[in-house]
């Protein structure tokens, strides 16, 4: 059986990769994917600890988080497509010119 520490370490690595993606990328889709990676890393840690302590509530919370994430993906991608149609770019630096 895989130890809880292995799941937590994998979760930490995934979260760090997502955070690096958020900080270093300028493409809105890649930024969006990095946020989703961070969210899934948190879900993995929550499931690992719920399994470690034999608590089903952690698994239920993950299902609710995944449902909210699915709605977030639908709204977020719709916004990205709408912005792309008007600006012909999804580069974050170019979108800052919309201010003012």
C-alpha contacts under 8 A as a table, 3 or more apart, distances in Angstrom:
res1	aa1	res2	aa2	distance
2	X	6	X	6.94
2	X	7	X	7.94
3	X	6	X	5.56
3	X	7	X	7.10
4	X	7	X	5.28
4	X	8	X	6.30
4	X	48	X	5.86
4	X	49	X	7.07
4	X	52	X	6.48
5	X	8	X	5.00
5	X	9	X	6.02
6	X	9	X	5.12
6	X	10	X	6.17
7	X	10	X	5.10
7	X	11	X	6.06
7	X	44	X	7.10
7	X	45	X	6.66
7	X	48	X	6.12
8	X	11	X	4.91
8	X	12	X	6.11
8	X	44	X	7.58
8	X	45	X	5.43
8	X	48	X	6.94
9	X	12	X	5.00
9	X	13	X	6.21
10	X	13	X	5.11
10	X	14	X	6.15
10	X	41	X	7.92
11	X	14	X	5.14
11	X	15	X	6.05
11	X	41	X	4.64
11	X	42	X	6.72
11	X	44	X	5.96
11	X	45	X	5.75
12	X	15	X	5.04
12	X	16	X	6.10
12	X	41	X	6.95
13	X	16	X	5.14
13	X	17	X	6.18
14	X	17	X	5.10
14	X	18	X	6.17
14	X	37	X	6.67
14	X	38	X	6.68
14	X	41	X	5.62
15	X	18	X	5.03
15	X	19	X	6.11
15	X	37	X	6.73
15	X	38	X	4.64
15	X	39	X	7.85
15	X	41	X	5.37
15	X	42	X	7.38
16	X	19	X	5.00
16	X	20	X	6.08
16	X	38	X	7.73
17	X	20	X	5.12
17	X	21	X	6.18
17	X	34	X	7.64
17	X	37	X	7.94
17	X	38	X	7.93
18	X	21	X	4.98
18	X	22	X	6.27
18	X	33	X	7.97
18	X	34	X	4.37
18	X	35	X	6.17
18	X	36	X	7.79
18	X	37	X	5.39
18	X	38	X	5.09
19	X	22	X	5.06
19	X	23	X	6.21
19	X	34	X	6.84
19	X	35	X	7.52
19	X	38	X	6.90
20	X	23	X	5.11
20	X	24	X	5.85
21	X	24	X	5.31
21	X	25	X	5.50
21	X	30	X	7.25
21	X	31	X	6.33
21	X	34	X	5.37
22	X	25	X	5.94
22	X	30	X	7.96
22	X	31	X	5.19
22	X	34	X	5.80
22	X	35	X	6.84
25	X	30	X	6.70
25	X	31	X	6.22
26	X	30	X	7.66
26	X	31	X	7.02
26	X	91	X	5.54
26	X	92	X	5.14
26	X	93	X	6.70
27	X	30	X	5.38
27	X	31	X	6.10
27	X	90	X	5.87
27	X	91	X	4.75
27	X	92	X	5.99
28	X	31	X	4.96
28	X	32	X	6.02
28	X	80	X	7.19
28	X	90	X	5.44
28	X	91	X	6.13
28	X	92	X	6.10
29	X	32	X	4.97
29	X	33	X	6.17
29	X	80	X	7.54
29	X	90	X	7.54
30	X	33	X	4.99
30	X	34	X	6.12
31	X	34	X	5.09
31	X	35	X	6.40
32	X	35	X	5.24
32	X	36	X	6.41
32	X	76	X	7.82
33	X	36	X	5.04
33	X	37	X	6.17
34	X	37	X	4.94
34	X	38	X	6.30
35	X	38	X	5.10
35	X	39	X	6.26
36	X	39	X	4.96
36	X	40	X	6.16
36	X	69	X	7.68
37	X	40	X	5.13
37	X	41	X	6.13
38	X	41	X	5.03
38	X	42	X	6.38
39	X	42	X	5.20
39	X	43	X	6.36
40	X	43	X	4.82
40	X	44	X	6.14
41	X	44	X	5.07
41	X	45	X	6.38
42	X	45	X	5.19
42	X	46	X	6.18
43	X	46	X	5.02
43	X	47	X	6.15
43	X	62	X	5.78
43	X	65	X	7.81
44	X	47	X	5.18
44	X	48	X	6.09
45	X	48	X	5.01
45	X	49	X	6.22
46	X	49	X	5.32
46	X	50	X	6.07
46	X	58	X	6.06
46	X	59	X	7.61
46	X	62	X	7.28
47	X	50	X	4.96
47	X	51	X	6.00
47	X	58	X	5.97
47	X	59	X	5.82
47	X	62	X	7.21
48	X	51	X	5.18
48	X	52	X	6.11
49	X	52	X	4.86
49	X	53	X	6.18
49	X	58	X	7.73
50	X	53	X	5.32
50	X	54	X	5.71
50	X	55	X	4.94
50	X	56	X	6.53
50	X	57	X	7.33
50	X	58	X	5.00
50	X	59	X	6.74
51	X	54	X	4.88
51	X	55	X	6.44
51	X	56	X	7.80
52	X	55	X	7.93
55	X	58	X	6.23
55	X	59	X	7.78
56	X	59	X	5.31
56	X	60	X	6.49
57	X	60	X	5.03
57	X	61	X	6.22
58	X	61	X	5.16
58	X	62	X	6.34
59	X	62	X	5.11
59	X	63	X	6.45
60	X	63	X	5.14
60	X	64	X	6.47
61	X	64	X	5.14
61	X	65	X	6.15
62	X	65	X	4.96
62	X	66	X	6.06
63	X	66	X	5.09
63	X	67	X	6.25
64	X	67	X	5.05
64	X	68	X	6.28
65	X	68	X	5.13
65	X	69	X	6.04
66	X	69	X	4.88
66	X	70	X	6.15
67	X	70	X	5.15
67	X	71	X	6.53
68	X	71	X	5.15
68	X	72	X	6.14
69	X	72	X	4.81
69	X	73	X	6.09
70	X	73	X	5.11
70	X	74	X	6.41
71	X	74	X	5.17
71	X	75	X	6.31
72	X	75	X	5.23
72	X	76	X	5.73
73	X	76	X	5.05
73	X	77	X	5.86
74	X	77	X	5.51
74	X	78	X	6.20
75	X	78	X	5.12
75	X	79	X	6.24
76	X	79	X	5.13
76	X	80	X	6.21
77	X	80	X	4.94
77	X	81	X	6.08
78	X	81	X	5.17
78	X	82	X	6.15
79	X	82	X	5.04
79	X	83	X	6.11
80	X	83	X	5.15
80	X	84	X	6.08
80	X	90	X	7.11
81	X	84	X	5.02
81	X	85	X	6.19
82	X	85	X	5.18
82	X	86	X	6.54
83	X	86	X	5.29
83	X	87	X	5.93
83	X	88	X	7.55
83	X	89	X	7.60
83	X	90	X	7.14
84	X	87	X	5.26
84	X	88	X	4.70
84	X	89	X	5.20
84	X	90	X	5.77
85	X	88	X	5.57
87	X	90	X	7.70
87	X	95	X	7.97
89	X	94	X	7.50
89	X	95	X	7.99
90	X	94	X	7.70
90	X	95	X	7.28
91	X	94	X	5.47
91	X	95	X	6.46
92	X	95	X	5.09
92	X	96	X	6.63
93	X	96	X	5.48
93	X	97	X	7.51
94	X	97	X	5.67
94	X	98	X	7.86
95	X	98	X	5.55
95	X	99	X	8.00
96	X	99	X	5.82
97	X	100	X	7.83
